[in-house]
Amino acid sequence: MNRERILTGHRPTGPRHLGHLVGTLQTWIALQERDACYFLIADLHVLTTDYAHPQRIQANVLEVVADWLAAGIDPQRSTLILQSAVPEHTQLALALSMLVSTARLQRVPTFKDQTRELGLQPSLGLLAYPVLQAADILLYKATRVPVGEDQLPHLELAREIARRFNPLFGVTFPEPQALLSSVPRLPGLDNRAMHTSYGNTLLLKDTPEETTRKVMSMYSDPTRVHPNDPGHVEGNPLFVYHTIFNPDRAEVEDLKERYRAGTVGDVEVKQRLACALNEALAPMRERRRDLAQHPERLREVLLDGTQAARPLAAQTLAEVYERMGLAPRVAQGEHARALPLVLGAFC
Ligand code: TRP
């Protein structure tokens, strides 16, 4: 069986929401059944926007691990990696940064958007964000990278770097391919894309009561003033959610029909959605409650994965250094293996 090597990750910006679950986590969980999967907690990448909040980053790392495991990421099959604990990520990023022009990086759409939002001079770290991401991928010689559409420009850069590196220094990196999620982006409570920074999320860890309260406040059909006005089903987030999360197809069809006819109010549609969501999320929440009581187990999973990934990272970096004329293999490879991990507050 030909196993692909998968690398993907999240920035630990906070607890995971349903957009993460539907858009990415479900794809990852399916992939780990047959491929060699590496899931990265990209804490260094958080520094590009949130370097002033050290405690927040640390707490969020564990939140993300808890949500991943609760959703079904299986540490027996997959390797979880804490980016900042493997110095080879930054070392490779620096070496690769020599192959990329600043003009190229200034054209990356996420950089342009963020710079506009910041209203400040962007940092060197923000400009180099996609180079670090390319290093994350190439360090493990990943062949497939499951990502959302917004990440495609970053993946394209990783591919360009591989294409530039290989003929110059000898074939080292496979050209990683994107695996695009087939699920469209989940709308948030306000019908914009669900995003941590918009405050419009439904969280995996929310209690059933919180979920119900949030669902009752959800955006629906703005053209509908009274419950007996005929309503719009298409493009209505309530029905996007019902379609994804409500396994009772007959109920969903019935609600749609009555919504169009103006014989069911938003309140009932929302109540039924809240019930369906709470039911669908119950097993994950139970696992998450257990995990939250054992933070040492979360740290252990992260530590074990990170340790298991390190030799591969050290091996690739040694090859790259040697090919680029830097410190030779023996010193690098052997040395790195003997080094303890830098886990700071996680130990
Ligand atoms: N930039 C990605 C995001 O914000 C996170 C990330 C970091 C990543 N390194 C990666 C994703 C490598 C895929 C592969 O979602």
Boltz pocket constraint, residues with backbone or C-beta under 6 A from the ligand:
constraints:
  - pocket:
      binder: B
      contacts: [[A, 7], [A, 8], [A, 9], [A, 10], [A, 11], [A, 40], [A, 42], [A, 45], [A, 132], [A, 133], [A, 136], [A, 137], [A, 145], [A, 146], [A, 147], [A, 151], [A, 154]]
      max_distance: 6.0
